Amino acid sequence: MADSNSARERAISSLHQKQGFYQTVFSFVAVNILLWGIWLFTDDKSGFPWPAYVTIFSGFGLAFSWWRIFGQRAITEEEIQREIARQGDAAA
């Protein structure tokens, strides 16, 4: 019973993380549309487009969030046992 509660809590936590990520993606898109729209409809287009800085740096943050939530696979029991055995050999 404790394992099913633990699995349920992990599943709920995972779903909350995914939900938060999707909200972040929506915010990223909305803010970037707003900033690029401001840049597009202002008169001064000389030089590098300043919204690109926001897009690039917030894009890196978004990519790292994606990797943390979706890119990592679960550690298997076999890997855990292999690591325990390896550490046991190293301690000897």
C-alpha positions as CSV (number, residue, x, y, z in Angstrom):
1,M,0.0,0.0,0.0
2,A,2.8,2.4,0.8
3,D,4.4,1.8,-2.6
4,S,1.1,2.6,-4.4
5,N,0.9,5.9,-2.4
6,S,4.5,6.7,-3.2
7,A,3.9,6.0,-6.9
8,R,0.8,8.1,-6.8
9,E,2.6,11.0,-5.2
10,R,5.4,10.7,-7.8
11,A,2.9,10.7,-10.6
12,I,1.0,13.7,-9.2
13,S,4.4,15.6,-8.8
14,S,5.3,14.7,-12.4
15,L,2.0,15.9,-13.7
16,H,2.4,19.2,-11.7
17,Q,5.8,19.7,-13.2
18,K,4.5,19.1,-16.7
19,Q,1.6,21.4,-16.1
20,G,4.0,24.1,-14.9
21,F,6.2,23.6,-18.0
22,Y,3.2,24.1,-20.3
23,Q,2.3,27.3,-18.5
24,T,5.9,28.5,-18.9
25,V,5.8,27.7,-22.6
26,F,2.6,29.8,-22.9
27,S,4.2,32.7,-21.1
28,F,7.3,32.4,-23.2
29,V,5.3,32.6,-26.4
30,A,3.0,35.4,-25.2
31,V,5.9,37.6,-23.9
32,N,7.9,37.1,-27.1
33,I,5.0,37.9,-29.3
34,L,4.4,41.1,-27.3
35,L,8.1,42.1,-27.4
36,W,8.6,41.4,-31.1
37,G,5.4,43.2,-31.8
38,I,6.6,46.3,-29.9
39,W,9.9,46.1,-31.8
40,L,8.2,45.6,-35.2
41,F,5.8,48.6,-34.8
42,T,8.4,51.1,-33.4
43,D,10.3,53.4,-35.7
44,D,13.9,52.6,-34.9
45,K,15.1,49.3,-36.6
46,S,18.8,50.1,-36.6
47,G,21.1,47.6,-35.1
48,F,20.4,44.2,-33.6
49,P,16.7,43.6,-32.7
50,W,16.7,43.8,-28.9
51,P,13.8,41.2,-28.4
52,A,16.3,38.6,-29.7
53,Y,18.1,38.8,-26.4
54,V,15.0,37.9,-24.4
55,T,14.1,35.2,-26.9
56,I,17.6,33.6,-26.8
57,F,18.2,33.7,-23.0
58,S,14.7,32.8,-22.0
59,G,14.8,30.0,-24.6
60,F,17.8,28.6,-22.9
61,G,15.9,28.5,-19.6
62,L,13.0,26.9,-21.4
63,A,15.2,24.2,-22.9
64,F,16.8,23.4,-19.5
65,S,13.3,23.1,-18.0
66,W,12.3,20.8,-20.8
67,W,15.3,18.6,-20.2
68,R,14.7,18.4,-16.5
69,I,11.1,17.4,-17.0
70,F,11.0,15.4,-20.2
71,G,14.6,14.6,-21.2
72,Q,15.8,12.5,-18.4
73,R,14.8,8.9,-18.2
74,A,13.9,7.0,-15.0
75,I,16.7,5.1,-13.2
76,T,16.0,1.4,-13.3
77,E,16.4,-1.0,-10.4
78,E,19.0,-2.9,-12.5
79,E,21.1,0.3,-12.7
80,I,20.8,0.9,-9.0
81,Q,22.0,-2.7,-8.2
82,R,24.9,-2.4,-10.6
83,E,26.0,0.9,-9.0
84,I,25.7,-0.7,-5.5
85,A,27.9,-3.6,-6.7
86,R,30.4,-1.2,-8.3
87,Q,30.7,0.9,-5.1
88,G,31.0,-2.3,-3.0
89,D,33.9,-3.4,-5.2
90,A,35.5,0.1,-4.9
91,A,35.3,0.0,-1.1
92,A,37.0,-3.4,-0.9
